[in-house]
Amino acid sequence: MNFNNVRFLSSYGRLSQIPEPERIEIAFSGHSNVGKSSLINKIFNRKSLAKVSSTPGKTVTINFFEFENVYIADLPGYGYAKVSHSEKLRWAELIEGYLRDTSRHLGLVFQLIDMRHAPTKDDILMINFLIESETPFVIVLTKADKLNKTDRQKRLLAFKTEIPCFEDITVIEFSAATGEGVDEIKSIIEDVAQDEFSPGDA
C-alpha cells in the first residue's frame, strides 16, 4: 500500500452527521495530548495531515481520512479537564456512539497510551469497553523515546498490572521522533485493509 496516498476527507462533530459506512474503518483513540496527530502524520509521511497542537483537547470532532480502500477515523482526545461538563458529554457521546454503531465496519482501533505514565481512568474505561464489545484493538505506547531502556522495562512490567489482559493484547512501542514502531503499525493497517467490506456488516 502507498502510505503517501492519503487525504483529509471531513470532520464531524455530531454522530448524526457521519455518512453511512462505505469502507473498512480504522480508528485512533486516546487521551488528549497522547500524540494521536503526531502518530497519524508519521504513518502517512505528512507534517500536517492531522493537526498537531500543544493544547490538549484541540480535536473536538471525528476527523476522517481516505486511504486507499479504508477510512482512517481520528477520534477526539478524551479526558481533558479544562472543558465544560456539557462538552465532555458531547465528546463521550460522539466517541461511544461511533464505537457502538454496529452498522460501521470498524476493522481495528489503535488505542494510544503515553508510555511514560500509568494509564488514566479514562484509558482503562476505553480498554474495558473495547474488550467487552469484542472490538479488535492494538495498544500503542506513545512517546517511547522519552524513556531510557531501564525505565521502559519498568513501565512495561507495571502495565501488566495496570491494564486488563495486557499480556493478551498486541502492544507496540512508538516514537514520532525516531519512527520506532511505524513499520509495525503500517503492517497491521495493511492486514486490516485486506478484509472485504460489505454494507451492513456488523
Secondary structure, 3 states (H helix, E strand, C coil): CCCCCEEEEEEECCHHHCCCCCCEEEEEEEECCCCHHHHHHHHCCCCCCCCCCCCCCCCCCEEEEEECCEEEEECCCECCCCCCHHHHHHHHHHHHHHHHCCCCCEEEEEEEEECCCCCCHHHHHHHHHHHHCCCCEEEEEECHHHCCHHHHHHHHHHHHHHCCCHHHCCEEECCCCCCCCHHHHHHHHHHHHCCCCCCCCC
